[in-house]
Amino acid sequence: MMVPTNLLYPTQADRDAAVVMLRAQITGMQNAIRSGVTTANYDGKSITYASFADLQKALGLAVRELQTLLAPVGYRRPTAGFAVFNRGNR
């Protein structure tokens, strides 16, 4: 069960700090994957994962959490469409 974001990050400053931290973690994990290693470095910290699959799983979890923080509750992406007008001249 996922805890609502507003309980985890009650203020906008807390949410902003969490977003910055998650982005640093994601960047560190992406750099580790690109380098072919299982040790991710970010913000002066280093985490070594047991396997490449564990690193990818952690990256997926961090990305989903970041998406949850950035998406407002009840927000629905607007649908893009193409409007066609006809004046009846043809």
C-alpha positions, -999 to +999 in steps of 0.1 A: +000+000+000+014+034-010+013+062+015-001+094+001+026+118-009+013+147+012+019+126+044+055+118+034+063+153+023+040+178+041+055+210+028+066+221-007+101+225+006+101+188+018+088+177-016+114+198-035+142+183-014+129+148-021+128+155-058+164+168-058+176+137-038+158+113-061+171+130-092+207+127-079+201+090-071+186+083-105+215+100-122+240+080-101+223+047-110+221+056-147+258+065-147+266+031-130+245+012-156+262+031-185+296+022-169+287-014-165+293-014-127+270-022-098+281+007-076+262+039-078+277+072-066+256+103-057+258+131-033+291+119-018+275+085-011+282+051-027+258+021-029+269-013-042+241-035-055+244-073-054+236-076-091+229-056-122+192-067-120+190-053-084+204-020-097+179-018-125+151-027-101+162+001-077+163+025-106+128+016-116+115+022-081+133+056-079+118+067-112+083+057-102+087+075-069+099+106-087+070+104-111+046+102-081+061+133-065+060+153-097+024+143-108-003+163-090-030+142-074-059+137-099-040+152-128-048+138-162-026+144-191-043+165-217-051+147-249-037+162-281-060+165-310-062+179-345-090+204-352-106+204-386-128+233-398-150+232-428-167+263-442-188+242-466-172+257-497-161+224-512 
